[in-house]
Amino acid sequence: MRREHREGDEPEDPRTEADSERLHQLQRHRQARAAKAIVVLLILTVLILFIVWNAHSVPVNYVFFKAHNDLIWVMLVCALLGGIVGFIVGRPGRTFRFRHDDEERKG
């Protein structure tokens, strides 16, 4: 709805409206970043408590030998290996095209 211009009223400036929208977007972006930071801090707190409570040495049966390691190192290595495997398996691959498909589209 457009308002009629009255004497003494300032006409609405499109730049002011764009600035207002940009300010609103920045505010939403800051709120989202703050929420993410809080979630990360909570996860780190739980992780640190988990590490402290599970810092004792345990026997680990590797395929070819046995050893006593701190439980946290065993869990950390397993988490890293799981992350690497998940990244390799989950990443998008290259799209392969067969040459005859391209030739059919051109002809």
N, C-alpha and C positions, 0 to 999 in steps of 0.2 A: 504494500500500500504506500502510495506516495502522498506526502503531505503537501498541501499548498503552501507556497512561500508567503509568509506574513511579514509585515514590516517589523523589524526588530528580531525576527527569527533568522538564524543562520541556516542557509541551505545545507543539506547533508553532503558532505564531501566523500566521494568514493574512496579516496585515499585513507580517510579515517576509518571507514568500514573495513577496508583491506587490512589496515594496521590492527584493528580490533580482532579480526579473524586470526591473523598471524599470532597475536598475543595469546589468544585462546589455545591455538595449536601448541605454542611453546609451553604453556602451563600444563596441558595434558601430557606433553612429552616429559616434562620434569616430574610429574606425578608418577608416570609409568617407570621412570628411572629410579625414583625413590622406592617404589614398591619392589622393584627387582633387587635393589640394594638390600632391603630388609630381608627378602627371601634368601639371598646369598649369605647374609650374616647368620640367619637361623640355621641354614644348612652347614655352614662352617662351624658353628657352635656345637651342633650335634656330632659332626665329624671329629672335632677335637676331643670331645668327651669320650667318644667311641675309641679313639686312639689311646687316650690315657687309661681307660679301664681295661684295655686289651693289650697291654705292653709286656706281658710275660712271655717267657720262652716256651716253645712247644716243639715236639719232635715232628719233623716233616719227612715223609717218605717220597723222595723224588724217584724217578723211574730207575736210575742206576745206583743210587746211594741214599743214605739217610743222614739227616743233619738236624741239629737243634737251632732254630731260628726264632727271633722275636716274631710274635704273631702279627704285629703291625706290618712288618716287612713282607711277610707272606701275603697278607691282604692287599698291600699296595702293589706288589708285582702282579697279582691276579687281576686287580682293577685295571692296571695299565695294559696288560695283555688283552683283557676283555674290551677295553676302549679301542685298542688298535684293530682287533678283529672286527668289532662293530663298525668302525670307520671303513675298513676295507670292504666288508660285505655290504654295507648300507650306502656307500657313495654311488652316485649315478654313473653309469658307464657310458662309453662312447656309443653313438648310434652308427651302426654299420648299414651302408646301402649297397645293394648289389648293382653292378654296372648295367645289367639288362633292364632293371627298373627305371633307371634314368633315361635310357635310350627309348623306352616305350613312351615315356612322358613327352619327350621332345618330338617324336615322330608322329 
